[in-house]
Amino acid sequence: MTSHDGDDWTVRASPTYIHHVIKSVQFLDGYPTGLPGIGTRVIGFCDRVNILVGPNGSGKTTILRTLAAASGCGTGGWSEQQAQVELPYTATVEQDDMPVFYQDCYGDSGTSFIASDYLDSHAYLRSTGEVRIGLVNELIDSIEERFPTFRMRNSRRPTLILDEVDNHVGLAAQSILWGDLVGKLSKKYQLIISTHSIFPVLLKRDNDRRRDTLIELAPEYVSICTTELRNAIRYFNEHQDEG
């Protein structure tokens, strides 16, 4: 076991967890411990899809920035740069030595992980069957060319930390992102993604091929969102012929 002790955060890395690039985070003091969805509990991550969902102010970005700081990603990019970021609280992050990539997709939409107009402008992604699979693979190839994840050896399983990756895409594009793209990416990477969207809840997977870990950071947030979505659909169905 190795450790890194700093003034504001602590990293404890263990080679035992070879399937978990980032296994957990726990906040020990500071403002995150006062957030209802965080506190001092251990927040665990699986080795595939992890989704932090909640409204503004619930702590999604705080968690991701903490993981990035502990991994050496600084304010963005690959952990190879080993950039140090001081945080005004103390947290413990359990992880191994696999590479980590962090991007604030909301704050850096100009070079966002998915080009801002890609999903909406490529309408043919809404095809079905083998055509759709091939086109999603094409999009993944495009992502890996823009962010050189292809340099990683097959035996390594990097982590992609993406803050609000879907903030700049429309509803149809969000369906493609959460229904197809995330599952494909999770075969090669551990994903830790924050979002306001209800789509990862609606399209959540729990089977032998893909298990999504949903981390709800505000009480009843998912319930409220699904209720409002149901009300909107009902209203549409009742009034669609009125125009």
C-alpha positions in Angstrom: 0.0 0.0 0.0 1.2 3.5 -0.8 -0.1 6.8 0.4 0.2 10.5 -0.4 -0.4 12.9 2.4 -1.0 16.6 1.7 -2.5 19.5 3.5 -5.9 19.2 2.0 -6.4 15.7 0.8 -5.1 12.2 1.3 -4.7 9.3 -1.1 -4.4 5.7 -0.1 -3.7 3.4 -3.0 -3.8 -0.3 -2.8 -2.7 -2.8 -5.6 -5.2 -5.3 -4.1 -8.1 -3.7 -6.0 -6.9 -4.5 -9.5 -10.4 -4.2 -10.9 -11.2 -0.9 -9.3 -9.3 2.1 -10.7 -11.0 4.4 -8.1 -12.7 2.4 -5.4 -14.0 5.0 -2.9 -13.9 8.5 -1.5 -14.7 9.7 2.0 -14.7 13.3 3.2 -13.3 13.9 6.6 -13.9 17.6 7.3 -14.9 20.8 5.6 -18.1 21.8 3.8 -18.7 18.5 1.9 -19.4 16.8 5.2 -22.4 19.1 5.7 -24.0 18.2 2.4 -26.9 15.7 2.9 -25.9 13.5 0.1 -22.2 13.3 1.1 -21.5 13.7 4.8 -18.8 11.4 6.1 -20.0 8.2 4.5 -17.8 6.2 2.3 -18.9 6.6 -1.3 -18.0 3.5 -3.3 -17.5 3.1 -7.0 -17.8 0.0 -9.2 -15.3 -0.7 -12.0 -17.8 0.1 -14.8 -20.5 2.9 -14.8 -20.9 5.2 -11.8 -23.4 8.1 -12.1 -23.6 11.0 -9.6 -27.1 12.5 -10.0 -28.5 15.5 -8.2 -29.4 19.2 -8.5 -26.9 22.1 -8.3 -25.2 22.3 -5.0 -25.6 18.7 -4.1 -21.9 17.9 -4.3 -21.4 16.3 -7.7 -18.6 18.5 -8.9 -17.0 18.5 -5.4 -16.7 14.7 -5.5 -15.2 14.7 -9.1 -12.7 17.5 -8.4 -11.6 15.6 -5.3 -11.0 12.4 -7.3 -9.2 14.4 -10.0 -7.0 16.1 -7.4 -6.1 12.8 -5.7 -5.3 11.3 -9.1 -3.0 14.1 -10.2 -5.3 15.4 -13.0 -5.3 18.9 -11.7 -8.1 20.9 -13.2 -8.3 18.6 -16.3 -6.5 16.1 -18.4 -4.6 12.9 -17.8 -3.1 11.9 -14.4 0.3 11.6 -16.0 0.8 15.3 -15.4 0.6 14.7 -11.6 -0.7 18.3 -11.1 -1.3 19.3 -7.5 -4.5 21.1 -6.6 -5.2 22.4 -3.1 -8.7 21.7 -1.7 -10.2 23.4 1.3 -11.1 20.1 3.0 -9.7 16.7 3.7 -10.7 13.5 1.9 -9.5 10.0 1.6 -9.5 8.4 -1.9 -8.8 4.7 -2.3 -7.5 3.8 -5.8 -4.8 1.9 -7.6 -2.2 3.2 -10.1 -4.3 3.1 -13.3 -4.5 6.3 -15.4 -7.3 8.8 -14.8 -8.7 11.4 -17.2 -10.8 14.3 -15.8 -12.8 16.9 -17.7 -15.2 19.5 -16.6 -17.5 19.2 -19.6 -19.7 22.1 -18.4 -16.9 24.6 -17.9 -14.9 23.5 -21.0 -17.6 22.8 -23.5 -15.4 24.1 -26.3 -13.3 21.0 -26.1 -15.9 18.8 -24.5 -15.5 15.0 -24.4 -18.2 14.7 -27.0 -18.1 17.5 -29.6 -21.0 19.8 -28.7 -22.9 19.3 -32.0 -21.9 15.7 -32.8 -24.9 13.7 -31.5 -27.5 16.2 -32.7 -25.9 16.7 -36.1 -25.4 13.0 -36.8 -29.1 12.1 -37.0 -28.3 8.7 -38.5 -27.2 7.6 -35.1 -30.9 7.1 -34.4 -30.7 4.0 -36.7 -31.4 0.6 -35.3 -29.7 -2.8 -35.1 -26.2 -3.4 -36.5 -26.1 0.0 -38.2 -26.6 1.8 -34.9 -23.9 -0.4 -33.2 -21.4 0.5 -36.0 -22.2 4.2 -35.8 -21.7 4.2 -32.0 -18.4 2.5 -32.4 -17.5 5.2 -34.9 -18.3 7.9 -32.3 -16.1 6.1 -29.8 -13.2 6.1 -32.3 -13.7 9.8 -32.7 -13.5 10.4 -29.0 -10.4 8.3 -28.6 -8.7 10.2 -31.4 -9.4 13.5 -29.7 -8.4 12.3 -26.2 -5.5 9.8 -26.8 -6.9 6.9 -24.8 -5.8 4.6 -27.5 -2.3 4.9 -26.0 -3.3 2.8 -23.1 -2.4 -0.9 -23.1 -5.3 -3.3 -23.2 -4.3 -4.7 -19.8 -4.9 -1.3 -18.3 -8.3 0.1 -17.4 -8.3 3.9 -17.2 -10.9 6.0 -15.4 -12.8 8.7 -17.2 -14.1 11.4 -14.8 -16.7 13.5 -16.7 -18.5 16.4 -15.1 -21.9 16.9 -16.7 -20.9 15.3 -20.0 -24.5 15.7 -21.3 -25.0 19.4 -20.5 -24.7 20.6 -24.1 -26.7 17.9 -26.0 -30.4 17.7 -26.7 -32.9 15.1 -25.5 -32.5 12.8 -28.5 -28.7 12.9 -28.1 -28.9 12.2 -24.4 -30.8 9.0 -25.2 -28.0 7.9 -27.5 -25.4 8.9 -24.9 -26.9 7.1 -22.0 -28.4 4.2 -23.9 -25.5 3.3 -26.1 -22.3 5.2 -25.7 -21.9 4.9 -22.0 -22.2 1.1 -22.1 -19.7 0.8 -24.9 -17.2 3.0 -23.1 -17.6 1.0 -19.9 -16.1 -2.0 -21.6 -12.7 -0.3 -21.7 -12.9 2.4 -18.9 -14.2 2.9 -15.5 -16.7 5.8 -15.8 -17.5 8.3 -13.1 -20.0 10.8 -14.5 -22.1 13.6 -13.0 -25.4 14.7 -14.4 -28.7 16.5 -13.8 -30.4 14.3 -16.4 -33.1 11.8 -15.8 -31.9 9.7 -18.7 -29.3 7.6 -16.8 -32.1 6.7 -14.4 -34.5 5.7 -17.1 -31.9 3.8 -19.1 -30.1 2.2 -16.1 -28.7 -1.2 -16.7 -28.4 -4.1 -14.2 -27.5 -7.3 -15.9 -24.5 -9.6 -16.5 -23.0 -7.4 -19.2 -23.5 -4.0 -17.5 -24.3 -2.8 -14.0 -24.8 0.9 -13.4 -24.1 2.3 -10.0 -26.4 5.3 -9.4 -25.3 7.6 -6.6 -28.2 9.9 -5.6 -26.9 13.0 -3.9 -30.2 14.7 -2.9 -33.1 13.0 -1.1 -36.0 12.2 -3.4 -34.3 13.9 -6.4 -34.8 10.9 -8.7 -38.4 10.5 -7.5 -39.2 14.1 -8.1 -37.7 14.1 -11.6 -39.6 10.9 -12.7 -42.9 12.3 -11.3 -42.5 15.5 -13.2 -41.5 13.6 -16.4 -44.6 11.5 -16.0 -46.8 14.6 -15.5 -45.3 16.2 -18.7 -46.0 13.1 -20.8 -49.5 12.9 -19.5 -50.1 16.6 -20.3 -48.7 16.2 -23.8 -50.9 13.2 -24.5 -54.0 15.0 -23.3 -53.3 18.2 -25.3 -51.4 17.2 -28.4 -54.4 17.6 -30.6 -55.4 21.0 -29.4 -53.0 23.1 -31.6 
